């Protein structure tokens, strides 16, 4: 394996050596107990959380992606799950304010647990990975550009969360396959 591949994989492994698995389990408990789940992320983080929403749908959970025309309103008993590695973007902050005012619970995934976005959340799942908030100068810690380490960590984290949630909710993998689209 080339050195850049090895370096990137080692950096990714380093993220998961530092992540608090008990916090991951708490986030999963929030997802499992939610009446319905709406997810949001910006940019490349949006791509990762959309993939996670797809897997939640495959498990039969009531999930929607914010911005889709079929997204239901959120309220009491619902979970608004937001990924924002740098800790704050104006769209995330605005949507979190709307969700909070409507009574939804907010789960916030970020590398900046002391950010304005984190302050609005009911629970913060910290993912200790470089984002665009710390990708320059002395703060730079990854060979990967900008927020790529955080985004890659989201992919792995979400896949592990799917496995844990599937086991917790006792969902047969055949059920997930049956919920996969046939329009491909």
C-alpha positions as a Markdown table, in Angstrom:
| # | Residue | x | y | z |
|---|---|---|---|---|
| 1 | Unk | 0.0 | 0.0 | 0.0 |
| 2 | Unk | 1.3 | 3.4 | -0.9 |
| 3 | Unk | 2.3 | 5.7 | 1.9 |
| 4 | Unk | -0.5 | 8.2 | 1.3 |
| 5 | Unk | -3.1 | 5.4 | 1.6 |
| 6 | Unk | -1.4 | 4.2 | 4.8 |
| 7 | Unk | -1.2 | 7.7 | 6.2 |
| 8 | Unk | -4.9 | 8.4 | 5.5 |
| 9 | Unk | -6.0 | 5.1 | 7.0 |
| 10 | Unk | -3.8 | 5.6 | 10.1 |
| 11 | Unk | -5.3 | 9.0 | 10.6 |
| 12 | Unk | -8.8 | 7.5 | 10.3 |
| 13 | Unk | -7.9 | 4.8 | 12.8 |
| 14 | Unk | -6.7 | 7.5 | 15.1 |
| 15 | Unk | -10.1 | 9.2 | 15.1 |
| 16 | Unk | -11.7 | 6.0 | 16.3 |
| 17 | Unk | -9.1 | 5.4 | 19.0 |
| 18 | Unk | -10.3 | 8.8 | 20.5 |
| 19 | Unk | -14.0 | 8.6 | 19.9 |
| 20 | Unk | -16.2 | 7.9 | 23.0 |
| 21 | Unk | -18.1 | 4.7 | 22.2 |
| 22 | Unk | -20.5 | 5.4 | 25.1 |
| 23 | Unk | -21.5 | 8.6 | 23.4 |
| 24 | Unk | -22.0 | 6.7 | 20.1 |
| 25 | Unk | -24.4 | 4.4 | 22.1 |
| 26 | Unk | -26.2 | 7.3 | 23.6 |
| 27 | Unk | -26.7 | 8.8 | 20.0 |
| 28 | Unk | -28.0 | 5.4 | 18.9 |
| 29 | Unk | -30.5 | 5.3 | 21.8 |
| 30 | Unk | -31.8 | 8.7 | 20.7 |
| 31 | Unk | -32.2 | 7.5 | 17.2 |
| 32 | Unk | -34.0 | 4.3 | 18.3 |
| 33 | Unk | -36.4 | 6.2 | 20.6 |
| 34 | Unk | -37.3 | 8.9 | 18.1 |
| 35 | Unk | -40.8 | 9.2 | 16.7 |
| 36 | Unk | -39.2 | 10.3 | 13.5 |
| 37 | Unk | -35.8 | 11.4 | 12.4 |
| 38 | Unk | -34.7 | 14.2 | 10.1 |
| 39 | Unk | -31.1 | 14.6 | 9.2 |
| 40 | Unk | -29.1 | 17.6 | 7.9 |
| 41 | Unk | -25.5 | 18.2 | 6.8 |
| 42 | Unk | -23.9 | 20.7 | 4.5 |
| 43 | Unk | -21.5 | 20.0 | 1.6 |
| 44 | Unk | -19.7 | 16.6 | 1.6 |
| 45 | Unk | -21.1 | 15.9 | 5.1 |
| 46 | Unk | -24.5 | 16.0 | 3.6 |
| 47 | Unk | -23.5 | 13.1 | 1.3 |
| 48 | Unk | -22.4 | 11.1 | 4.3 |
| 49 | Unk | -25.5 | 11.7 | 6.4 |
| 50 | Unk | -27.8 | 11.0 | 3.4 |
| 51 | Unk | -26.2 | 7.6 | 3.1 |
| 52 | Unk | -26.9 | 7.1 | 6.8 |
| 53 | Unk | -30.5 | 8.1 | 6.3 |
| 54 | Unk | -30.8 | 5.6 | 3.5 |
| 55 | Unk | -29.6 | 2.8 | 5.8 |
| 56 | Unk | -32.1 | 4.0 | 8.5 |
| 57 | Unk | -34.8 | 3.8 | 5.9 |
| 58 | Unk | -33.6 | 0.3 | 5.0 |
| 59 | Unk | -34.1 | -0.7 | 8.7 |
| 60 | Unk | -37.7 | 0.6 | 8.5 |
| 61 | Unk | -37.1 | 3.7 | 10.6 |
| 62 | Unk | -39.1 | 6.9 | 9.8 |
| 63 | Unk | -36.4 | 9.1 | 8.4 |
| 64 | Unk | -36.2 | 12.1 | 6.1 |
| 65 | Unk | -33.4 | 14.3 | 4.7 |
| 66 | Unk | -33.9 | 18.1 | 5.4 |
| 67 | Unk | -34.4 | 19.9 | 2.2 |
| 68 | Unk | -36.3 | 17.1 | 0.4 |
| 69 | Unk | -39.8 | 18.1 | -0.6 |
| 70 | Unk | -41.2 | 15.2 | 1.4 |
| 71 | Unk | -39.6 | 16.2 | 4.7 |
| 72 | Unk | -42.2 | 16.3 | 7.4 |
| 73 | Unk | -42.3 | 19.0 | 10.1 |
| 74 | Unk | -40.5 | 18.2 | 13.3 |
| 75 | Unk | -41.8 | 18.4 | 16.8 |
| 76 | Unk | -41.9 | 16.8 | 20.2 |
| 77 | Unk | -40.7 | 13.2 | 20.1 |
| 78 | Unk | -38.7 | 13.8 | 16.9 |
| 79 | Unk | -35.0 | 13.9 | 16.4 |
| 80 | Unk | -33.1 | 16.4 | 14.3 |
| 81 | Unk | -29.7 | 15.0 | 13.6 |
| 82 | Unk | -27.1 | 17.5 | 12.3 |
| 83 | Unk | -23.6 | 17.0 | 11.2 |
| 84 | Unk | -21.4 | 20.1 | 11.2 |
| 85 | Unk | -17.7 | 19.3 | 11.6 |
| 86 | Unk | -16.5 | 22.9 | 12.0 |
| 87 | Unk | -19.2 | 23.5 | 14.6 |
| 88 | Unk | -21.2 | 26.1 | 12.9 |
| 89 | Unk | -22.5 | 27.0 | 9.5 |
| 90 | Unk | -25.4 | 29.5 | 9.2 |
| 91 | Unk | -27.8 | 27.1 | 7.7 |
| 92 | Unk | -27.3 | 24.5 | 10.4 |
| 93 | Unk | -27.7 | 27.1 | 13.2 |
| 94 | Unk | -30.9 | 28.4 | 11.7 |
| 95 | Unk | -32.4 | 25.0 | 11.2 |
| 96 | Unk | -31.4 | 23.9 | 14.7 |
| 97 | Unk | -33.2 | 27.0 | 16.1 |
| 98 | Unk | -36.3 | 26.1 | 14.2 |
| 99 | Unk | -36.2 | 22.5 | 15.3 |
| 100 | Unk | -35.6 | 23.4 | 18.9 |
| 101 | Unk | -38.5 | 25.9 | 18.9 |
| 102 | Unk | -40.7 | 23.2 | 17.5 |
| 103 | Unk | -39.8 | 20.9 | 20.4 |
| 104 | Unk | -37.6 | 18.4 | 18.5 |
| 105 | Unk | -34.5 | 16.9 | 20.2 |
| 106 | Unk | -31.2 | 17.8 | 18.5 |
| 107 | Unk | -28.3 | 15.4 | 18.1 |
| 108 | Unk | -25.2 | 17.2 | 16.9 |
| 109 | Unk | -22.1 | 15.5 | 15.4 |
| 110 | Unk | -19.1 | 17.8 | 15.3 |
| 111 | Unk | -15.3 | 18.0 | 15.8 |
| 112 | Unk | -15.9 | 21.3 | 17.7 |
| 113 | Unk | -17.8 | 20.3 | 20.8 |
| 114 | Unk | -17.6 | 23.9 | 22.3 |
| 115 | Unk | -19.0 | 25.6 | 19.2 |
| 116 | Unk | -22.2 | 27.6 | 18.8 |
| 117 | Unk | -23.9 | 24.6 | 17.1 |
| 118 | Unk | -23.0 | 22.3 | 20.0 |
| 119 | Unk | -24.5 | 24.8 | 22.5 |
| 120 | Unk | -27.9 | 24.5 | 20.7 |
| 121 | Unk | -27.9 | 20.7 | 20.8 |
| 122 | Unk | -29.4 | 18.3 | 23.3 |
| 123 | Unk | -26.5 | 15.9 | 22.8 |
| 124 | Unk | -23.2 | 16.3 | 21.1 |
| 125 | Unk | -21.3 | 13.4 | 19.6 |
| 126 | Unk | -17.7 | 14.6 | 19.3 |
| 127 | Unk | -15.7 | 13.2 | 16.3 |
| 128 | Unk | -12.1 | 14.2 | 16.9 |
| 129 | Unk | -11.0 | 14.8 | 13.3 |
| 130 | Unk | -9.7 | 17.7 | 11.3 |
| 131 | Unk | -12.3 | 19.9 | 9.5 |
| 132 | Unk | -12.1 | 23.1 | 7.6 |
| 133 | Unk | -12.1 | 24.9 | 11.0 |
| 134 | Unk | -8.6 | 23.6 | 11.7 |
| 135 | Unk | -7.0 | 22.6 | 8.4 |
| 136 | Unk | -4.3 | 25.3 | 8.2 |
| 137 | Unk | -1.1 | 26.3 | 9.9 |
| 138 | Unk | -0.2 | 24.7 | 13.2 |
| 139 | Unk | -3.7 | 23.3 | 13.7 |
| 140 | Unk | -3.5 | 21.1 | 10.5 |
| 141 | Unk | -3.3 | 17.5 | 11.6 |
| 142 | Unk | -4.2 | 15.5 | 8.5 |
| 143 | Unk | -2.6 | 14.7 | 5.1 |
| 144 | Unk | -6.1 | 14.8 | 3.7 |
| 145 | Unk | -7.4 | 18.2 | 2.5 |
| 146 | Unk | -9.9 | 20.4 | 4.3 |
| 147 | Unk | -12.6 | 18.4 | 6.1 |
| 148 | Unk | -11.9 | 15.1 | 4.4 |
| 149 | Unk | -10.8 | 13.3 | 7.6 |
| 150 | Unk | -14.0 | 14.2 | 9.3 |
| 151 | Unk | -16.1 | 13.2 | 6.3 |
| 152 | Unk | -14.3 | 9.9 | 6.0 |
| 153 | Unk | -14.8 | 9.3 | 9.7 |
| 154 | Unk | -18.5 | 10.0 | 9.3 |
| 155 | Unk | -18.8 | 7.2 | 6.7 |
| 156 | Unk | -17.1 | 4.7 | 8.9 |
| 157 | Unk | -19.0 | 5.9 | 12.0 |
| 158 | Unk | -22.4 | 5.7 | 10.3 |
| 159 | Unk | -21.7 | 2.2 | 9.0 |
| 160 | Unk | -20.8 | 1.0 | 12.5 |
| 161 | Unk | -23.8 | 2.8 | 13.9 |
| 162 | Unk | -26.0 | 0.9 | 11.5 |
| 163 | Unk | -24.5 | -2.4 | 12.6 |
| 164 | Unk | -25.1 | -1.6 | 16.3 |
| 165 | Unk | -28.6 | -0.3 | 15.7 |
| 166 | Unk | -29.5 | -3.3 | 13.6 |
| 167 | Unk | -28.5 | -5.5 | 16.5 |
| 168 | Unk | -30.2 | -3.4 | 19.2 |
| 169 | Unk | -33.4 | -3.3 | 17.3 |
| 170 | Unk | -33.1 | -6.9 | 16.2 |
| 171 | Unk | -33.5 | -6.1 | 12.5 |
| 172 | Unk | -32.9 | -9.0 | 10.1 |
| 173 | Unk | -30.5 | -8.1 | 7.3 |
| 174 | Unk | -33.0 | -9.6 | 4.9 |
| 175 | Unk | -35.5 | -6.9 | 6.0 |
| 176 | Unk | -33.0 | -4.3 | 5.1 |
| 177 | Unk | -32.4 | -5.8 | 1.7 |
| 178 | Unk | -36.2 | -6.0 | 1.1 |
| 179 | Unk | -36.4 | -2.3 | 1.7 |
| 180 | Unk | -33.7 | -1.5 | -0.8 |
| 181 | Unk | -35.1 | 0.2 | -4.0 |
| 182 | Unk | -35.7 | -2.0 | -7.0 |
| 183 | Unk | -35.5 | 1.0 | -9.4 |
| 184 | Unk | -31.8 | 0.7 | -10.1 |
